[in-house]
C-alpha cells in the first residue's frame, strides 16, 4: 500500500520548500532530487566508504623522488 500525504509548498525567494512528514524521513544529511515524467523523485545520497573511494582511484605509475628526511634537531631547554 502506498502512503500519501497532502503537504504545503512554501516559497522562499526563488525557491520552494516542503517539510517531509516523519514517516518519509530520509537517512543521512543529503538527498538528490530529480524529475521523471513530471514527478519529483527525492532519494538519500549514500555516503561512500573510504575503502570504496580508494578502490575506484587509478594507480599512479610514476616513480616518486626520494625525500630527504634528516633527524630533527635536538630540543634544548
Secondary structure by P-SEA (a helix, b strand, c coil): cbbbbbbbbbbcccbbbbbbcccccccccbbbbbbcccbbbbbbbbbbcaaaaaaabbbbccccccccccccccccc
